[in-house]
Amino acid sequence: QLEDLAYDLPAELIAQAPAPERTGARLLVMGSGDRFVHARMAALPDQLVAGDLLVLNDTRVIPARLRGRRPSGGRIEVL
């Protein structure tokens, strides 16, 4: 259900720019079960074990905006 994915994310916690030093960027690590650990990117090598798959995403964001209107008259914007 869509409501299972809803959560409150305060605007001040949304990154607006990369960390000045990439190794200082925050990292959320999911441990066994439902355990989460807050760490820094510098700790990533310590989190990996033999057999882990690391996927790197080096794609760029296309600065595009599509505006439309629903049949009901409501506005919609896709970024």
N, C-alpha and C positions, 0 to 999 in steps of 0.2 A: 504494500500500500504506500502511496506517495507520502502520507502523513508520517510514516515510519522514518522517512529521511529528513524530516523537518527538524531544525534546531536553531537556537538563537545564537547568532554570531555578531557580536558587537562590532560596529564599523571601525572602531579604533584598533581592532585586532587584525584587520585585513591589510596585508602588506601592499603598499603603494609603490614601492621601489625595492630593488634587490638590496641585500645587506651590503654595507660598505666592504666588508671582507667576507667572501663567500664561505670560508670555513666557520664563520661566526653565525651563519644562518641557522635557524632552529630546525630541528628534526624530531618528528614524532615516531617513536619506535613501538611497534606492536609486538609484545612478547607472547609467551605461551598463554593460552586461554584468552581472557579479555583484559590482560594487563597492558597498560600503556606507560611508556617512559619518555619524558621530555629530555632531549639531548641536543647537541650541536652537530653540524655537518662534519666537523673535525673528528667526531667520534664514529663516523660511519664505518671505517675499516674495522673497528672493534666490534661492530654489530654483525658483521658478515661471517658466515661459517662455510666450510667446504660444501659445495653443492648448491649454494644460493645462486639465484639468477638476478643479475643487476641489469636493469633496462635504462638506458640513457635517452632522454628526449632533447634533441637539439633543434627542434622546429621553432620557427618564428611565428609570432602572431601577426595576422594580416589585419591592419587597422580598417575594418569594414563595418558598416552599419546598414541595416535594412529596416526601414519603417513601413508599417502597414496598418490596416484597419480590419477588424473582425466584422463579420456580417452583422453582429449585434451592435456595431458602432464603436466598440472599444478599440483603443489603440494598442499596437503591439510593436516592440522594437527588438531586433535580434542583433547581437554583437558577435 
